[in-house]
Amino acid sequence: MGVPAETAAPEALVIREDNDRVATLTLNRPKQYNALSEEMLEALQQALNTVAEDERIRVVVLAANGKAFCAGHDLKQMRSKPNQRYYEDLFAQCSRMMLTIHRLPQPVIARVHGIATAAGCQLVAACDLAVAAEEARFATSGVNLGLFCSTPAVPVSRNLSRKDAAYMLLTGDFIDAPTAQAQGLINQVVPMEQLDGTVWKLAQTIASKPPEALRIGKEMFYRQLQMPIEEAYAFAGERMACNLMDPDAAEGVDAFIEKRHPKWRS
């Protein structure tokens, strides 16, 4: 017997699917263009927290259902609570989620289609890698509403050159996928029918690497970017020395010397 419509459980806002060491987290508010409501932010935060603790997962793919990747914050929900403290808490909640992606031990790949605007563009920029369909478009469009995209500016300005980022933020104009690739926001542009296959191939390439090297490497990469160059070299050298003590690193070096394929522990 089916569940009566009035008592049916609501659909999950974020759907997780695991396949061969890859976890795909799919935003699931298609009618609202996957706008980041409070509830969506919480659901995504919980999904990221869970996958961070899952040692079986080597790579995370962030995808979306419907016509758009993400249209940014839920403006209707925001305007229903016109209170500065509420807004500060909301943006702090969003920033925590974005930082969780940054700090996740697994690399995160954005699978982008349709539009990625405002906090949706921020979400793409926060991911480690991004692959987009040819028809994808990107904008930090808040300025068109009188609301400068200040929090999206943080990762966007760390992906694009200063002038390219300023152009997006000050004009609110859309850029197409090839422009986003040329400016450093995304890695690849492919026809829509090739999007899933391209993302899967990239995820599998990364998932084939030893997990400790991925964890150490991602953390090192982002931390050293904030350091003066001498401090960065010292930190990187210490991280490489620690990495070499990992059995998989020893196996990888031995396999290279012995001209054979390495046999990872997992």
Secondary structure as the mmCIF struct_conf table of DSSP 4:
data_model
#
loop_
_struct_conf.conf_type_id
_struct_conf.id
_struct_conf.beg_label_comp_id
_struct_conf.beg_label_asym_id
_struct_conf.beg_label_seq_id
_struct_conf.end_label_comp_id
_struct_conf.end_label_asym_id
_struct_conf.end_label_seq_id
HELX_LH_PP_P HELX_LH_PP_P1 GLY A 2 PRO A 4
HELX_RH_3T_P HELX_RH_3T_P1 ALA A 5 THR A 7
HELX_LH_PP_P HELX_LH_PP_P2 ALA A 8 ALA A 12
BEND BEND1 LEU A 13 LEU A 13
STRN STRN1 VAL A 14 ASN A 19
TURN_TY1_P TURN_TY1_P1 ASP A 20 ARG A 21
STRN STRN2 VAL A 22 LEU A 27
HELX_RH_3T_P HELX_RH_3T_P2 PRO A 30 GLN A 32
TURN_TY1_P TURN_TY1_P2 TYR A 33 ASN A 34
STRN STRN3 LEU A 36 LEU A 36
HELX_RH_AL_P HELX_RH_AL_P1 GLU A 38 ALA A 52
TURN_TY1_P TURN_TY1_P3 GLU A 53 GLU A 53
TURN_TY1_P TURN_TY1_P4 GLU A 55 ARG A 56
STRN STRN4 VAL A 59 ALA A 64
BEND BEND2 GLY A 66 LYS A 67
BEND BEND3 PHE A 69 PHE A 69
STRN STRN5 CYS A 70 CYS A 70
STRN STRN6 HIS A 73 HIS A 73
HELX_RH_AL_P HELX_RH_AL_P2 LEU A 75 ARG A 79
TURN_TY1_P TURN_TY1_P5 SER A 80 SER A 80
BEND BEND4 LYS A 81 LYS A 81
HELX_RH_AL_P HELX_RH_AL_P3 GLN A 84 ARG A 103
BEND BEND5 PRO A 105 GLN A 106
STRN STRN7 VAL A 108 VAL A 112
BEND BEND6 GLY A 114 GLY A 114
STRN STRN8 ILE A 115 THR A 117
TURN_TY1_P TURN_TY1_P6 ALA A 118 ALA A 118
HELX_RH_AL_P HELX_RH_AL_P4 ALA A 119 ALA A 126
BEND BEND7 CYS A 127 ASP A 128
STRN STRN9 LEU A 129 ALA A 133
TURN_TY1_P TURN_TY1_P7 GLU A 134 GLU A 135
STRN STRN10 ARG A 137 ALA A 139
HELX_RH_3T_P HELX_RH_3T_P3 SER A 141 LEU A 145
TURN_TY1_P TURN_TY1_P8 GLY A 146 GLY A 146
HELX_RH_AL_P HELX_RH_AL_P5 SER A 150 VAL A 156
TURN_TY1_P TURN_TY1_P9 SER A 157 ASN A 159
BEND BEND8 LEU A 160 LEU A 160
HELX_RH_AL_P HELX_RH_AL_P6 ARG A 162 THR A 171
STRN STRN11 ILE A 175 ASP A 176
HELX_RH_AL_P HELX_RH_AL_P7 ALA A 177 GLN A 183
TURN_TY1_P TURN_TY1_P10 GLY A 184 GLY A 184
BEND BEND9 LEU A 185 LEU A 185
BEND BEND10 ASN A 187 ASN A 187
STRN STRN12 GLN A 188 VAL A 190
HELX_RH_3T_P HELX_RH_3T_P4 MET A 192 GLN A 194
HELX_RH_AL_P HELX_RH_AL_P8 LEU A 195 ALA A 207
TURN_TY1_P TURN_TY1_P11 SER A 208 SER A 208
BEND BEND11 LYS A 209 LYS A 209
HELX_RH_AL_P HELX_RH_AL_P9 PRO A 211 LEU A 225
TURN_TY1_P TURN_TY1_P12 GLN A 226 GLN A 226
BEND BEND12 MET A 227 MET A 227
HELX_RH_AL_P HELX_RH_AL_P10 ILE A 229 LEU A 244
TURN_TY1_P TURN_TY1_P13 MET A 245 MET A 245
BEND BEND13 ASP A 246 ASP A 246
HELX_RH_AL_P HELX_RH_AL_P11 PRO A 247 ILE A 257
TURN_TY1_P TURN_TY1_P14 GLU A 258 LYS A 259
BEND BEND14 ARG A 260 ARG A 260
#
